[in-house]
Amino acid sequence: MKLRYEYMNQRQLGQLFNATSHDVGKWLRDLELRNQKGSPSSEAFQRKLVSKNFDTNGTYSYVWHAERTARILEEAGHPLASIMPTQVVETPAVKGPFTLRASDADNWHLVGNDNQVTIVIRGERNADAVKRVMNIAHRAGILNRISESQALSEQHQSNQPLAEVASDDASTSEFQIYQST
């Protein structure tokens, strides 16, 4: 998992754990990283877990070192969200070959060779079909071409198709993936 920010506020940290900012604040207090008034403790400063984030008016709020703080919270028994929010985590590259991992309520995770959940799919038969299609795309090199196109497109920050894959062979379908706004 690659975090988008080096430092995050408690709301952003909460998104990593499917929790609220208040939950994160309580967890940090329980770990003695915040005092009862809500400010970071001296231990938090000594461990270099916090920094001041100044706004344009010169006022500040505390932000937490995202990677270190998330690791501490996870080690304290707070599980990370099974699906990471793209607001705070970089979207992982789609890397095959793929396997399936059962989740909850007949949901299945399509997992790449980097052990990252790529897609959540409802129903075992649907999941198996998606896995087979993704593995065919992986073996054919289509996913690599899409990833390369995405990287180029993200540099331009446009709303154009990220990838178009086509073939002269009529049996191959054409498809497009669009960047969401």
BELSUL-V186678 format. One record per backbone hydrogen bond with DSSP energy under -1.0 kcal/mol. CO is the residue of the C=O (numbers start at 1). NH is the residue of the N-H. Records with the same first field share a line. If there is no record, write none. Layout:
CO->NH  NH
This chain:
2->90
6->66
8->64
9->13
10->14
11->15
14->17  19
16->81
20->24
21->25
22->26
23->27
24->28
25->29
26->30
27->31
28->33
29->32
33->41
35->38
39->35
41->45
42->46
43->47
44->49
45->48
49->65
51->63
53->61
55->58
59->55
61->53
63->51
64->8
65->69
66->70
67->71
68->72
69->73
70->74
71->75
72->76
73->78
74->77
85->88  89
88->4
95->113
99->111
101->109
104->107
106->123
107->103
108->121
109->101
110->118  119
111->99
112->115
116->112
119->110
121->108
123->127
124->128
125->129
126->130
127->131
128->132
129->133
130->134
131->135
132->136
133->137
134->138
135->139
136->140
137->142
138->141
141->145
142->146
143->147
144->148
145->149
146->150
147->151
148->152
149->153
150->154
151->155
153->157
163->177
165->175
169->172
175->165
177->162
